[in-house]
């Protein structure tokens, strides 16, 4: 009898394995627009620029994601995602070096407890960006502040994250990034905590992220690849807090209109004049041309916006972004304001046409422009008309 029960248990286990469901999905986005910008920096001055840009709203990408039902409500999941420049066909690895799955590379488990993912991934600021202008304008508003405050989706290497399932509208998240430095646990490490609340038309989100310097920093913004300082990888400051970011966002749907507002504070403690001069090779920050947002000591970023649906297919968009930044050794406060207007028309559930306008004005700051820097104090106008297809 006992042998029969054992045999039935073994057969049941094999049957469960045979019935396990698994699937792999290939997906992607191709986003390309014709962009005009005034006052783009040139040798010895500025000039107008026309171009065909990939990823105006969302970066063009191709990805693979899969799930396997392990039984008992438990599933194994993975996601691999790489970016590319649709205008040239090249891999979008300009901010990294030979990183195939630059956008995402995770594997983990999901179930009634939530989900645990390990690998290269974004922190929770990327999730709550759905309550901001990033939802509608995407990369069009990146340079005005949301690229600095992580709402555009900055990656964390060597990380593990835990996200709860929705509990009466609330979802929480914890993240830890390993610095992987022998003998110095704190060097290069990062951690984040965030949450969001969805209740009908109301959406609220908050996230805090902190990272430390190290030769293999988990926070990719410290690796000196996007105009940011390179002090984060220098051994003299290894283990020191490099970046602290707080995001608070809210969104409300009033009938056909979604209105939203958010505030972020970014503190970069290592951005002292001495560190930037010695390790990043920049000149004195008293020169406006060297004052980029990535080199600021502290930045406060504010945003108000709306998306109004004229019909299920057509939206009118507007957003105002304002950033105030402090630089070490500079008494004046740098300011940057961008006003963005747009329209988005969906031809189908997967294909849309968009047209955007933007005006940026900087004071005591190297104007980052909408896509390309003006290189000097001043203003810039930009226009984009494009198409986005999701598959």
FENBELWO-V895322 format. One record per residue. N is the residue number from 1. OMEGA is omega as a letter, one per 20 degrees, with the letter a starting at -180 (999 if undefined). D_CENTER is the distance of its C-alpha to the mean C-alpha in Angstrom with 2 decimals. Layout:
# FENBELWO-V895322
n/omega/d_center
N/OMEGA/D_CENTER
N/OMEGA/D_CENTER
This chain:
# FENBELWO-V895322
n/omega/d_center
1/r/60.21
2/r/57.65
3/r/57.17
4/r/56.69
5/r/54.03
6/r/52.24
7/r/52.42
8/r/51.05
9/r/48.13
10/r/47.33
11/r/47.66
12/r/45.40
13/r/42.69
14/r/42.98
15/r/42.99
16/r/39.78
17/a/38.17
18/a/39.56
19/a/38.23
20/a/34.65
21/r/32.30
22/r/29.54
23/r/27.41
24/a/24.93
25/r/22.87
26/a/21.72
27/r/19.11
28/r/17.08
29/r/16.00
30/a/17.81
31/a/16.74
32/r/18.93
33/r/20.28
34/a/22.97
35/r/21.74
36/r/24.10
37/r/23.42
38/r/26.12
39/r/26.70
40/a/24.54
41/r/25.61
42/r/28.47
43/r/31.08
44/r/33.09
45/r/31.43
46/r/29.20
47/r/29.56
48/a/28.32
49/r/26.15
50/r/25.96
51/r/23.72
52/a/22.42
53/r/18.62
54/r/16.59
55/r/13.32
56/r/14.02
57/a/12.24
58/r/10.53
59/r/10.70
60/a/14.10
61/r/14.31
62/a/16.90
63/r/16.76
64/r/19.32
65/a/19.41
66/r/22.53
67/r/24.37
68/r/27.83
69/a/29.94
70/a/31.56
71/r/33.77
72/a/34.15
73/a/30.86
74/r/28.92
75/r/26.69
76/a/25.08
77/r/21.75
78/r/19.66
79/r/16.77
80/a/16.36
81/r/14.06
82/r/14.39
83/r/13.37
84/r/16.17
85/a/17.31
86/a/19.55
87/r/21.57
88/a/22.81
89/a/22.26
90/r/20.89
91/r/18.25
92/a/14.94
93/a/15.34
94/a/15.77
95/r/13.27
96/r/14.97
97/r/18.58
98/r/19.91
99/a/16.99
100/a/17.77
101/a/15.22
102/a/12.31
103/r/9.70
104/r/11.43
105/a/14.89
106/r/16.19
107/a/19.60
108/a/21.01
109/r/23.24
110/r/23.13
111/r/26.00
112/r/27.46
113/a/25.91
114/r/22.30
115/r/20.21
116/a/19.79
117/r/17.46
118/r/17.74
119/r/16.10
120/a/12.77
121/r/9.93
122/r/6.77
123/a/8.22
124/r/9.35
125/r/7.23
126/r/5.15
127/a/8.86
128/r/10.26
129/r/8.18
130/r/11.07
131/a/13.28
132/r/11.96
133/r/12.36
134/r/9.06
135/a/11.32
136/a/13.94
137/r/13.04
138/a/9.56
139/r/9.31
140/a/12.71
141/a/11.63
142/a/8.98
143/a/11.93
144/r/13.43
145/a/11.27
146/r/7.88
147/r/6.66
148/a/8.90
149/r/8.37
150/r/4.91
151/r/4.65
152/r/2.63
153/r/1.25
154/a/4.17
155/r/7.22
156/r/10.49
157/r/13.67
158/a/16.91
159/r/15.58
160/a/17.19
161/r/15.93
162/r/18.18
163/r/17.50
164/r/20.55
165/r/21.85
166/r/22.19
167/a/25.07
168/r/26.54
169/a/23.17
170/r/21.48
171/a/18.85
172/a/18.12
173/r/15.92
174/r/16.70
175/r/15.07
176/r/16.84
177/a/16.18
178/r/19.46
179/r/20.34
180/r/23.13
181/a/25.52
182/r/29.15
183/a/31.02
184/a/28.14
185/a/26.00
186/a/23.91
187/r/23.03
188/a/19.42
189/r/18.69
190/r/15.76
191/a/15.76
192/r/14.06
193/a/15.66
194/r/14.63
195/r/16.25
196/r/16.56
197/r/19.78
198/r/20.67
199/a/24.25
200/a/25.28
201/a/24.00
202/r/22.34
203/r/18.82
204/r/17.89
205/r/14.98
206/r/14.72
207/r/12.82
208/a/13.94
209/r/12.64
210/a/15.03
211/a/15.47
212/a/18.62
213/r/19.79
214/a/21.32
215/r/22.31
216/a/20.02
217/r/17.24
218/r/14.96
219/a/12.07
220/r/11.17
221/a/10.61
222/a/14.36
223/r/15.60
224/a/16.38
225/a/14.76
226/a/12.84
227/r/15.62
228/r/15.04
229/r/18.29
230/a/19.67
231/a/21.55
232/a/19.29
233/a/21.15
234/a/24.56
235/a/27.10
236/a/28.57
237/a/25.65
238/a/24.67
239/r/23.97
240/r/23.37
241/a/20.51
242/a/18.06
243/r/15.17
244/a/15.28
245/r/12.72
246/r/13.87
247/r/12.35
248/a/14.94
249/r/14.68
250/r/17.49
251/r/18.39
252/a/21.91
253/r/23.54
254/a/26.87
255/a/28.55
256/a/27.08
257/r/24.76
258/r/21.43
259/a/21.00
260/r/18.14
261/r/17.45
262/r/15.16
263/r/15.49
264/r/13.55
265/r/15.40
266/r/14.27
267/a/17.16
268/a/17.50
269/a/21.02
270/a/21.70
271/r/21.31
272/a/25.06
273/a/27.13
274/a/28.89
275/a/25.90
276/a/24.25
277/a/27.66
278/a/28.68
279/a/25.61
280/r/23.38
281/r/26.39
282/r/25.67
283/a/28.64
284/r/29.48
285/r/26.89
286/r/29.81
287/a/29.15
288/a/26.68
289/r/25.55
290/a/24.12
291/r/22.17
292/a/18.53
293/a/15.89
294/a/14.66
295/a/18.29
296/r/18.79
297/r/20.29
298/r/18.98
299/r/17.01
300/a/17.32
301/a/15.13
302/r/16.71
303/r/16.15
304/a/18.61
305/r/18.60
306/r/20.30
307/a/20.51
308/a/24.18
309/r/25.51
310/r/28.74
311/r/29.17
312/a/27.36
313/a/26.33
314/r/25.74
315/r/23.33
316/a/23.49
317/r/20.38
318/r/20.27
319/r/18.02
320/r/18.80
321/a/16.41
322/a/18.22
323/r/17.40
324/a/20.17
325/r/19.97
326/r/22.57
327/a/23.57
328/r/26.01
329/a/29.51
330/a/28.79
331/a/30.48
332/r/28.98
333/r/25.66
334/a/23.38
335/r/22.11
336/r/19.85
337/r/20.00
338/r/18.61
339/a/20.31
340/r/18.96
341/a/21.23
342/r/21.02
343/a/22.50
344/a/21.34
345/a/24.16
346/r/23.97
347/r/26.75
348/r/26.15
349/a/23.72
350/a/21.93
351/r/22.51
352/r/21.83
353/a/22.76
354/r/21.01
355/a/22.16
356/r/20.32
357/r/21.80
358/r/20.37
359/r/22.14
360/r/20.84
361/r/23.18
362/r/22.89
363/a/25.49
364/a/26.09
365/r/22.80
366/a/22.01
367/a/20.68
368/a/17.40
369/r/18.36
370/r/16.36
371/a/15.94
372/a/18.57
373/r/19.85
374/r/23.26
375/a/24.11
376/r/26.16
377/r/26.43
378/a/26.61
379/r/25.16
380/r/23.79
381/a/23.97
382/r/22.01
383/r/22.62
384/r/20.98
385/a/22.67
386/a/21.28
387/r/21.20
388/r/18.73
389/r/20.11
390/r/18.82
391/999/21.01
